[in-house]
Amino acid sequence: MCVQMEAEIQQILVQVSELQHQRLQSQSVVRLLDVEKEEEQEEAPPPRRTLQALCSIPRRLAISAGLGGTPVTPQLIESLRRILLGGNFRVFDYEWRKAVFHFREPNSEFAYALKADGGGARAIQMVVQARIIKHLLFTQQSTSDGQTLHSLTEVGRREQDRALAAALSDSLWLAGQEASATVTLVTEDYCITSHLDNKLDTFTERLQLFTFSEKDAITNFILDHIQCFQEEGSHGVILFLYSLICSRTIERLRQDLDSPTSYLLHLSPGSSACRQVGSMLKTPRFPVWVCSINSSCSVLFSATRSLLSDWKAEHLFQLYYYCGQSSQTATARLTVDTHSHHWEASSRDGGDPEKRFPSLEMTIRTKWDGAVIAWNGTSPFY
């Protein structure tokens, strides 16, 4: 999935980054480069500093350098920032930095659901949410059509962790063309220091890359370090995004983009824009859809796997909807009737040609044209 935006940095982020940069330079015994003269200076190796001094990520969420892996290089950092943000002096805003994959309460109405209240990272959270639902309904459970929404409410804390690990590893494995995948985590010791030609963000400089050639190994590794993606302060969504890019590789990702100068994210405050997905949009392998409705990402799904393979199942069926926002107090349950006649539906609607239909209904009808949709007591989403 590619995301395309025009980057605009908030002033407060610029000020914070500049203060961090000045503090680092004042501690160094090497004088600053003269930018105007562009003279190259030979710097002494910087002393190793602890995570607490420079990094905003809590120590418990950083791994030991002794775990292995490959340290990030200045070249990779530059490539990541350019393909994501369009430049070396651009950094993630506050909404992105605080975004993680955090579940709602286990063994509850929303035991299957991630919190995703807003910001540009929500699109990624909702894609992972779709994979979590797929895992809980169709991978972990029986492949029969006996599953119901109730089975998603009986998910405990450990099952949530396993579902998230499976969802993340699925995405990384597919990005690596089912041959290999890379997971990026933050180490206790930083790997590089800031230059005058880039901006320090206090965690990208500490990335450690772990590459695997077997999918089970990726899933187990992520599960062992699941807190690095879901706890507050972990920058979990950004770490997953870095992992996706490294798994796909910069070279292949550039080929995926529309032009050589394209980049993935536009950092305007609290927003992002997504490109169209592939040809399987309306008929995926599993009945789970990521929707963009009124510029907001959400998930629509069915517990009936045969919905997309058995035409009889499409006569009358249930769809469930989750928008990710904490304001949603129950999973919306919609009954879709594709056999009602148009004049019957018109009669029920009062025959008003100016009637405004909910955006979700209009979205569903792009797949099932003319369907009559009942909200079953839920207030429609406009």
C-alpha beads as a LAMMPS data file, in Angstrom:
LAMMPS data file: protein, C-alpha beads

382 atoms
381 bonds

1 atom types
1 bond types

-500.0 500.0 xlo xhi
-500.0 500.0 ylo yhi
-500.0 500.0 zlo zhi

Masses

1 110.0

Atoms # bond

1 1 1 0.000 0.000 0.000
2 1 1 1.420 3.384 -0.969
3 1 1 0.517 6.639 0.724
4 1 1 1.175 9.974 -1.057
5 1 1 1.235 13.452 0.563
6 1 1 2.954 16.895 0.373
7 1 1 4.983 17.373 3.619
8 1 1 4.454 20.386 5.881
9 1 1 6.236 20.435 9.280
10 1 1 4.580 21.985 12.294
11 1 1 6.632 24.827 13.828
12 1 1 6.806 23.214 17.234
13 1 1 8.446 20.088 15.794
14 1 1 10.994 22.234 14.015
15 1 1 11.862 24.053 17.224
16 1 1 12.172 20.840 19.243
17 1 1 14.413 19.212 16.646
18 1 1 16.622 22.311 16.423
19 1 1 17.034 22.399 20.207
20 1 1 18.016 18.718 20.223
21 1 1 20.475 19.347 17.421
22 1 1 22.068 22.332 19.197
23 1 1 22.411 20.351 22.439
24 1 1 24.240 17.542 20.649
25 1 1 26.594 19.915 18.888
26 1 1 27.463 21.795 22.089
27 1 1 28.488 18.518 23.734
28 1 1 30.769 17.498 20.907
29 1 1 34.482 18.391 20.864
30 1 1 34.338 18.880 17.141
31 1 1 33.434 22.325 15.804
32 1 1 30.519 22.729 13.422
33 1 1 31.048 22.651 9.705
34 1 1 31.009 26.006 7.964
35 1 1 28.012 25.546 5.645
36 1 1 28.690 28.607 3.533
37 1 1 32.241 27.537 2.724
38 1 1 31.175 23.876 2.532
39 1 1 34.445 22.751 4.056
40 1 1 34.672 19.102 4.955
41 1 1 35.876 18.497 8.504
42 1 1 37.096 15.231 9.973
43 1 1 35.111 14.432 13.122
44 1 1 36.250 12.403 16.092
45 1 1 34.056 9.367 16.894
46 1 1 31.212 10.499 19.172
47 1 1 31.033 8.998 22.662
48 1 1 28.368 6.335 23.166
49 1 1 25.409 7.807 25.002
50 1 1 22.556 6.108 26.720
51 1 1 19.002 6.035 25.449
52 1 1 17.801 8.153 28.352
53 1 1 19.996 11.073 27.284
54 1 1 18.771 11.358 23.720
55 1 1 15.822 9.111 22.931
56 1 1 12.195 9.751 23.779
57 1 1 11.389 6.024 23.695
58 1 1 11.216 4.463 27.199
59 1 1 14.172 2.208 28.007
60 1 1 11.958 -0.848 28.475
61 1 1 10.918 -0.562 24.820
62 1 1 14.481 -0.499 23.500
63 1 1 16.382 -3.678 22.732
64 1 1 19.936 -4.507 23.640
65 1 1 22.517 -4.138 20.877
66 1 1 23.637 -7.638 21.840
67 1 1 20.445 -9.082 20.373
68 1 1 22.061 -8.994 16.954
69 1 1 20.732 -7.529 13.771
70 1 1 22.250 -4.832 11.580
71 1 1 22.587 -1.179 12.661
72 1 1 20.970 1.443 10.482
73 1 1 23.289 3.394 8.188
74 1 1 23.211 7.121 7.323
75 1 1 22.400 6.145 3.742
76 1 1 19.345 4.118 4.803
77 1 1 18.081 6.904 7.051
78 1 1 18.347 9.352 4.173
79 1 1 16.510 6.946 1.853
80 1 1 13.754 6.319 4.408
81 1 1 13.139 10.018 4.957
82 1 1 13.197 10.876 1.287
83 1 1 10.793 8.143 0.218
84 1 1 8.480 8.760 3.167
85 1 1 8.643 12.505 3.724
86 1 1 10.323 13.897 0.640
87 1 1 13.382 15.342 2.372
88 1 1 16.110 14.844 4.944
89 1 1 15.007 17.760 7.126
90 1 1 11.443 16.519 7.533
91 1 1 10.346 14.510 10.548
92 1 1 7.174 12.798 11.746
93 1 1 4.696 15.021 13.561
94 1 1 3.313 14.396 17.027
95 1 1 0.262 12.416 15.834
96 1 1 2.487 9.950 13.994
97 1 1 4.992 9.643 16.824
98 1 1 2.352 8.765 19.409
99 1 1 0.560 6.232 17.177
100 1 1 0.789 2.587 18.304
101 1 1 -1.157 -0.658 17.826
102 1 1 -3.082 -0.678 21.078
103 1 1 -6.103 -2.925 21.587
104 1 1 -9.252 -2.008 23.431
105 1 1 -10.256 -4.043 26.489
106 1 1 -9.850 -7.849 26.157
107 1 1 -12.934 -10.075 26.516
108 1 1 -15.245 -7.176 25.674
109 1 1 -17.405 -5.885 22.815
110 1 1 -14.260 -4.540 21.162
111 1 1 -11.748 -7.195 22.190
112 1 1 -10.707 -7.547 18.538
113 1 1 -10.343 -3.803 17.918
114 1 1 -7.417 -1.396 17.802
115 1 1 -7.706 2.175 19.031
116 1 1 -7.268 4.541 16.098
117 1 1 -8.795 7.911 16.913
118 1 1 -7.148 10.069 14.277
119 1 1 -4.065 11.330 12.486
120 1 1 -2.349 10.148 9.359
121 1 1 -1.285 6.867 10.984
122 1 1 -4.902 5.758 11.187
123 1 1 -4.813 4.413 7.619
124 1 1 -2.022 2.002 8.581
125 1 1 -3.753 1.049 11.832
126 1 1 -6.939 0.183 9.955
127 1 1 -5.071 -1.979 7.424
128 1 1 -3.524 -3.896 10.326
129 1 1 -6.997 -4.040 11.938
130 1 1 -8.327 -5.759 8.827
131 1 1 -5.574 -8.378 9.040
132 1 1 -6.308 -8.914 12.739
133 1 1 -9.969 -9.597 11.943
134 1 1 -8.959 -11.966 9.141
135 1 1 -6.683 -13.859 11.529
136 1 1 -9.266 -14.137 14.318
137 1 1 -12.160 -15.147 12.061
138 1 1 -10.592 -17.175 9.276
139 1 1 -7.078 -18.250 10.247
140 1 1 -7.130 -18.963 13.964
141 1 1 -10.723 -20.237 13.912
142 1 1 -12.324 -22.950 11.808
143 1 1 -12.628 -22.198 8.107
144 1 1 -16.356 -23.027 8.197
145 1 1 -19.086 -20.379 8.157
146 1 1 -19.978 -21.002 11.790
147 1 1 -18.197 -17.898 13.096
148 1 1 -20.150 -14.940 14.464
149 1 1 -19.311 -11.518 15.806
150 1 1 -19.531 -13.010 19.298
151 1 1 -16.314 -14.966 18.707
152 1 1 -14.465 -11.652 18.349
153 1 1 -15.560 -10.577 21.820
154 1 1 -13.952 -13.620 23.479
155 1 1 -10.379 -12.543 22.752
156 1 1 -8.039 -12.373 25.749
157 1 1 -4.863 -10.356 26.199
158 1 1 -2.513 -13.065 24.972
159 1 1 -4.744 -13.758 21.970
160 1 1 -4.632 -10.052 21.144
161 1 1 -0.833 -10.164 21.156
162 1 1 -0.758 -13.226 18.907
163 1 1 -3.275 -11.691 16.492
164 1 1 -1.242 -8.480 16.219
165 1 1 1.992 -10.411 15.668
166 1 1 0.302 -12.462 12.942
167 1 1 -1.133 -9.355 11.260
168 1 1 2.186 -7.503 11.237
169 1 1 4.171 -10.514 10.026
170 1 1 1.605 -11.196 7.263
171 1 1 2.083 -7.687 5.905
172 1 1 5.885 -7.803 6.108
173 1 1 6.064 -11.235 4.499
174 1 1 3.917 -10.100 1.570
175 1 1 5.965 -6.905 1.218
176 1 1 9.082 -9.076 0.943
177 1 1 7.428 -11.118 -1.830
178 1 1 7.105 -14.111 0.513
179 1 1 10.861 -14.665 0.406
180 1 1 12.145 -12.564 3.322
181 1 1 11.122 -9.750 5.637
182 1 1 12.800 -7.199 7.873
183 1 1 11.757 -5.984 11.327
184 1 1 13.094 -2.672 12.644
185 1 1 13.394 -2.031 16.379
186 1 1 15.076 0.656 18.467
187 1 1 18.304 -0.203 20.261
188 1 1 19.655 1.227 23.521
189 1 1 22.761 2.615 21.812
190 1 1 22.538 5.020 18.920
191 1 1 24.093 3.990 15.641
192 1 1 24.818 7.355 14.036
193 1 1 24.819 11.032 15.012
194 1 1 23.135 13.960 13.345
195 1 1 24.818 15.844 10.494
196 1 1 24.200 19.306 9.200
197 1 1 22.385 17.751 6.230
198 1 1 19.707 15.970 8.241
199 1 1 17.543 16.430 11.314
200 1 1 17.747 14.303 14.444
201 1 1 14.476 12.648 15.501
202 1 1 15.921 10.649 18.438
203 1 1 14.817 7.164 17.330
204 1 1 15.478 6.619 13.610
205 1 1 19.195 6.960 14.379
206 1 1 18.897 3.974 16.740
207 1 1 17.234 1.502 14.406
208 1 1 18.413 -2.093 14.366
209 1 1 17.345 -4.272 11.421
210 1 1 16.504 -7.978 11.739
211 1 1 15.976 -9.931 8.516
212 1 1 14.300 -13.341 8.335
213 1 1 13.808 -15.874 5.554
214 1 1 10.992 -17.844 7.242
215 1 1 7.565 -16.446 8.068
216 1 1 7.214 -18.308 11.386
217 1 1 10.494 -16.803 12.549
218 1 1 9.176 -13.293 11.834
219 1 1 5.936 -13.953 13.720
220 1 1 7.757 -15.363 16.751
221 1 1 10.268 -12.506 16.808
222 1 1 7.523 -9.867 16.667
223 1 1 5.556 -11.694 19.369
224 1 1 8.642 -11.718 21.605
225 1 1 8.922 -7.930 21.151
226 1 1 5.248 -7.078 20.767
227 1 1 5.517 -4.285 23.357
228 1 1 7.728 -2.384 20.896
229 1 1 4.709 -1.941 18.637
230 1 1 1.845 -1.487 21.075
231 1 1 2.972 0.361 24.206
232 1 1 2.734 4.107 24.638
233 1 1 5.932 5.870 23.607
234 1 1 7.123 3.052 21.345
235 1 1 6.456 4.853 18.030
236 1 1 5.025 1.464 17.044
237 1 1 3.286 2.501 13.811
238 1 1 6.413 4.258 12.513
239 1 1 8.540 1.214 13.353
240 1 1 6.112 -0.977 11.422
241 1 1 6.182 1.457 8.496
242 1 1 9.995 1.355 8.484
243 1 1 9.806 -2.447 8.598
244 1 1 7.439 -2.479 5.616
245 1 1 9.756 -0.306 3.532
246 1 1 12.851 -2.327 4.444
247 1 1 11.005 -5.568 3.643
248 1 1 9.816 -4.223 0.307
249 1 1 13.243 -2.561 -0.275
250 1 1 13.733 1.025 -1.344
251 1 1 14.416 -0.006 -4.936
252 1 1 11.185 -1.968 -5.391
253 1 1 9.181 0.702 -3.613
254 1 1 10.450 3.376 -5.990
255 1 1 9.284 1.212 -8.865
256 1 1 5.850 1.008 -7.198
257 1 1 5.489 4.793 -7.115
258 1 1 4.033 6.862 -9.922
259 1 1 7.214 8.811 -10.598
260 1 1 10.856 8.890 -9.418
261 1 1 10.165 12.039 -7.394
262 1 1 7.116 10.672 -5.570
263 1 1 7.113 10.097 -1.837
264 1 1 4.625 8.391 0.434
265 1 1 3.507 10.815 3.128
266 1 1 2.244 14.359 3.153
267 1 1 2.545 15.710 6.677
268 1 1 -0.234 18.228 6.918
269 1 1 -1.614 18.368 10.469
270 1 1 -3.471 15.172 11.317
271 1 1 -4.143 13.983 7.785
272 1 1 -2.898 11.664 5.076
273 1 1 -3.963 10.575 1.650
274 1 1 -3.939 7.008 0.289
275 1 1 -3.611 5.793 -3.259
276 1 1 -6.024 3.233 -4.742
277 1 1 -5.476 -0.402 -3.762
278 1 1 -5.221 -3.370 -6.124
279 1 1 -7.689 -5.158 -8.370
280 1 1 -8.956 -7.369 -5.533
281 1 1 -10.676 -4.385 -3.878
282 1 1 -14.247 -5.623 -4.323
283 1 1 -13.547 -9.361 -4.289
284 1 1 -10.707 -10.144 -1.864
285 1 1 -9.883 -13.662 -0.662
286 1 1 -11.594 -12.943 2.659
287 1 1 -14.669 -10.740 3.220
288 1 1 -12.769 -7.936 4.940
289 1 1 -12.501 -4.469 3.409
290 1 1 -10.560 -1.350 4.368
291 1 1 -12.795 1.583 3.444
292 1 1 -12.079 5.266 2.953
293 1 1 -15.336 7.023 3.788
294 1 1 -15.485 10.800 4.136
295 1 1 -11.654 10.889 4.171
296 1 1 -11.540 8.505 7.130
297 1 1 -10.345 4.892 7.095
298 1 1 -12.452 2.109 8.619
299 1 1 -13.074 -1.641 8.304
300 1 1 -16.126 -3.452 6.947
301 1 1 -16.271 -7.234 7.315
302 1 1 -18.401 -10.372 7.317
303 1 1 -18.051 -13.497 9.454
304 1 1 -19.236 -15.616 6.513
305 1 1 -16.227 -16.682 4.469
306 1 1 -18.367 -18.066 1.619
307 1 1 -19.919 -14.632 1.047
308 1 1 -17.527 -13.974 -1.846
309 1 1 -17.573 -17.458 -3.342
310 1 1 -21.218 -18.616 -3.054
311 1 1 -23.805 -16.479 -4.846
312 1 1 -26.575 -17.859 -2.619
313 1 1 -24.845 -16.364 0.425
314 1 1 -25.244 -12.915 -1.134
315 1 1 -29.039 -12.916 -1.011
316 1 1 -29.290 -11.850 2.637
317 1 1 -26.275 -11.424 4.897
318 1 1 -24.712 -9.489 7.773
319 1 1 -21.882 -6.983 7.544
320 1 1 -20.050 -5.464 10.511
321 1 1 -18.422 -2.050 10.633
322 1 1 -15.690 -0.613 12.861
323 1 1 -14.357 2.930 12.460
324 1 1 -11.571 2.816 15.067
325 1 1 -12.763 5.803 17.054
326 1 1 -13.351 5.624 20.796
327 1 1 -16.720 7.303 20.267
328 1 1 -18.040 4.080 18.687
329 1 1 -19.642 2.145 21.543
330 1 1 -20.670 -1.001 19.649
331 1 1 -19.765 -2.757 16.427
332 1 1 -22.311 -1.669 13.813
333 1 1 -24.299 -4.641 12.453
334 1 1 -25.919 -4.140 9.070
335 1 1 -28.294 -6.497 7.283
336 1 1 -27.842 -6.414 3.500
337 1 1 -30.690 -7.635 1.313
338 1 1 -29.792 -7.910 -2.369
339 1 1 -33.121 -9.461 -3.417
340 1 1 -35.436 -6.637 -2.433
341 1 1 -36.945 -4.886 -5.428
342 1 1 -36.037 -1.284 -6.107
343 1 1 -39.668 -0.127 -5.875
344 1 1 -40.024 -1.818 -2.484
345 1 1 -36.974 -0.002 -1.185
346 1 1 -38.250 3.271 -2.662
347 1 1 -41.591 2.779 -0.940
348 1 1 -39.918 2.227 2.418
349 1 1 -37.777 5.354 1.903
350 1 1 -40.880 7.443 1.164
351 1 1 -40.002 7.778 -2.506
352 1 1 -38.037 11.000 -1.917
353 1 1 -35.439 11.369 -4.728
354 1 1 -33.611 14.009 -2.652
355 1 1 -33.132 11.669 0.310
356 1 1 -29.595 11.627 1.563
357 1 1 -28.148 8.148 2.037
358 1 1 -25.424 7.353 4.591
359 1 1 -21.945 7.216 3.072
360 1 1 -21.446 3.660 4.320
361 1 1 -24.581 2.505 2.486
362 1 1 -23.361 4.120 -0.716
363 1 1 -20.015 2.397 -0.275
364 1 1 -21.669 -1.018 0.173
365 1 1 -23.752 -0.456 -2.951
366 1 1 -20.597 -0.052 -5.050
367 1 1 -20.250 -3.814 -4.500
368 1 1 -23.929 -4.821 -4.219
369 1 1 -25.818 -2.422 -6.435
370 1 1 -29.385 -1.707 -5.344
371 1 1 -29.067 -3.524 -2.013
372 1 1 -31.435 -2.604 0.808
373 1 1 -29.510 -2.031 4.037
374 1 1 -30.941 -2.171 7.562
375 1 1 -28.961 -0.664 10.459
376 1 1 -30.624 -2.759 13.176
377 1 1 -30.921 0.013 15.744
378 1 1 -27.535 1.649 15.080
379 1 1 -27.591 5.319 14.115
380 1 1 -26.409 5.537 10.481
381 1 1 -22.934 6.952 9.784
382 1 1 -23.217 9.939 7.432

Bonds

1 1 1 2
2 1 2 3
3 1 3 4
4 1 4 5
5 1 5 6
6 1 6 7
7 1 7 8
8 1 8 9
9 1 9 10
10 1 10 11
11 1 11 12
12 1 12 13
13 1 13 14
14 1 14 15
15 1 15 16
16 1 16 17
17 1 17 18
18 1 18 19
19 1 19 20
20 1 20 21
21 1 21 22
22 1 22 23
23 1 23 24
24 1 24 25
25 1 25 26
26 1 26 27
27 1 27 28
28 1 28 29
29 1 29 30
30 1 30 31
31 1 31 32
32 1 32 33
33 1 33 34
34 1 34 35
35 1 35 36
36 1 36 37
37 1 37 38
38 1 38 39
39 1 39 40
40 1 40 41
41 1 41 42
42 1 42 43
43 1 43 44
44 1 44 45
45 1 45 46
46 1 46 47
47 1 47 48
48 1 48 49
49 1 49 50
50 1 50 51
51 1 51 52
52 1 52 53
53 1 53 54
54 1 54 55
55 1 55 56
56 1 56 57
57 1 57 58
58 1 58 59
59 1 59 60
60 1 60 61
61 1 61 62
62 1 62 63
63 1 63 64
64 1 64 65
65 1 65 66
66 1 66 67
67 1 67 68
68 1 68 69
69 1 69 70
70 1 70 71
71 1 71 72
72 1 72 73
73 1 73 74
74 1 74 75
75 1 75 76
76 1 76 77
77 1 77 78
78 1 78 79
79 1 79 80
80 1 80 81
81 1 81 82
82 1 82 83
83 1 83 84
84 1 84 85
85 1 85 86
86 1 86 87
87 1 87 88
88 1 88 89
89 1 89 90
90 1 90 91
91 1 91 92
92 1 92 93
93 1 93 94
94 1 94 95
95 1 95 96
96 1 96 97
97 1 97 98
98 1 98 99
99 1 99 100
100 1 100 101
101 1 101 102
102 1 102 103
103 1 103 104
104 1 104 105
105 1 105 106
106 1 106 107
107 1 107 108
108 1 108 109
109 1 109 110
110 1 110 111
111 1 111 112
112 1 112 113
113 1 113 114
114 1 114 115
115 1 115 116
116 1 116 117
117 1 117 118
118 1 118 119
119 1 119 120
120 1 120 121
121 1 121 122
122 1 122 123
123 1 123 124
124 1 124 125
125 1 125 126
126 1 126 127
127 1 127 128
128 1 128 129
129 1 129 130
130 1 130 131
131 1 131 132
132 1 132 133
133 1 133 134
134 1 134 135
135 1 135 136
136 1 136 137
137 1 137 138
138 1 138 139
139 1 139 140
140 1 140 141
141 1 141 142
142 1 142 143
143 1 143 144
144 1 144 145
145 1 145 146
146 1 146 147
147 1 147 148
148 1 148 149
149 1 149 150
150 1 150 151
151 1 151 152
152 1 152 153
153 1 153 154
154 1 154 155
155 1 155 156
156 1 156 157
157 1 157 158
158 1 158 159
159 1 159 160
160 1 160 161
161 1 161 162
162 1 162 163
163 1 163 164
164 1 164 165
165 1 165 166
166 1 166 167
167 1 167 168
168 1 168 169
169 1 169 170
170 1 170 171
171 1 171 172
172 1 172 173
173 1 173 174
174 1 174 175
175 1 175 176
176 1 176 177
177 1 177 178
178 1 178 179
179 1 179 180
180 1 180 181
181 1 181 182
182 1 182 183
183 1 183 184
184 1 184 185
185 1 185 186
186 1 186 187
187 1 187 188
188 1 188 189
189 1 189 190
190 1 190 191
191 1 191 192
192 1 192 193
193 1 193 194
194 1 194 195
195 1 195 196
196 1 196 197
197 1 197 198
198 1 198 199
199 1 199 200
200 1 200 201
201 1 201 202
202 1 202 203
203 1 203 204
204 1 204 205
205 1 205 206
206 1 206 207
207 1 207 208
208 1 208 209
209 1 209 210
210 1 210 211
211 1 211 212
212 1 212 213
213 1 213 214
214 1 214 215
215 1 215 216
216 1 216 217
217 1 217 218
218 1 218 219
219 1 219 220
220 1 220 221
221 1 221 222
222 1 222 223
223 1 223 224
224 1 224 225
225 1 225 226
226 1 226 227
227 1 227 228
228 1 228 229
229 1 229 230
230 1 230 231
231 1 231 232
232 1 232 233
233 1 233 234
234 1 234 235
235 1 235 236
236 1 236 237
237 1 237 238
238 1 238 239
239 1 239 240
240 1 240 241
241 1 241 242
242 1 242 243
243 1 243 244
244 1 244 245
245 1 245 246
246 1 246 247
247 1 247 248
248 1 248 249
249 1 249 250
250 1 250 251
251 1 251 252
252 1 252 253
253 1 253 254
254 1 254 255
255 1 255 256
256 1 256 257
257 1 257 258
258 1 258 259
259 1 259 260
260 1 260 261
261 1 261 262
262 1 262 263
263 1 263 264
264 1 264 265
265 1 265 266
266 1 266 267
267 1 267 268
268 1 268 269
269 1 269 270
270 1 270 271
271 1 271 272
272 1 272 273
273 1 273 274
274 1 274 275
275 1 275 276
276 1 276 277
277 1 277 278
278 1 278 279
279 1 279 280
280 1 280 281
281 1 281 282
282 1 282 283
283 1 283 284
284 1 284 285
285 1 285 286
286 1 286 287
287 1 287 288
288 1 288 289
289 1 289 290
290 1 290 291
291 1 291 292
292 1 292 293
293 1 293 294
294 1 294 295
295 1 295 296
296 1 296 297
297 1 297 298
298 1 298 299
299 1 299 300
300 1 300 301
301 1 301 302
302 1 302 303
303 1 303 304
304 1 304 305
305 1 305 306
306 1 306 307
307 1 307 308
308 1 308 309
309 1 309 310
310 1 310 311
311 1 311 312
312 1 312 313
313 1 313 314
314 1 314 315
315 1 315 316
316 1 316 317
317 1 317 318
318 1 318 319
319 1 319 320
320 1 320 321
321 1 321 322
322 1 322 323
323 1 323 324
324 1 324 325
325 1 325 326
326 1 326 327
327 1 327 328
328 1 328 329
329 1 329 330
330 1 330 331
331 1 331 332
332 1 332 333
333 1 333 334
334 1 334 335
335 1 335 336
336 1 336 337
337 1 337 338
338 1 338 339
339 1 339 340
340 1 340 341
341 1 341 342
342 1 342 343
343 1 343 344
344 1 344 345
345 1 345 346
346 1 346 347
347 1 347 348
348 1 348 349
349 1 349 350
350 1 350 351
351 1 351 352
352 1 352 353
353 1 353 354
354 1 354 355
355 1 355 356
356 1 356 357
357 1 357 358
358 1 358 359
359 1 359 360
360 1 360 361
361 1 361 362
362 1 362 363
363 1 363 364
364 1 364 365
365 1 365 366
366 1 366 367
367 1 367 368
368 1 368 369
369 1 369 370
370 1 370 371
371 1 371 372
372 1 372 373
373 1 373 374
374 1 374 375
375 1 375 376
376 1 376 377
377 1 377 378
378 1 378 379
379 1 379 380
380 1 380 381
381 1 381 382
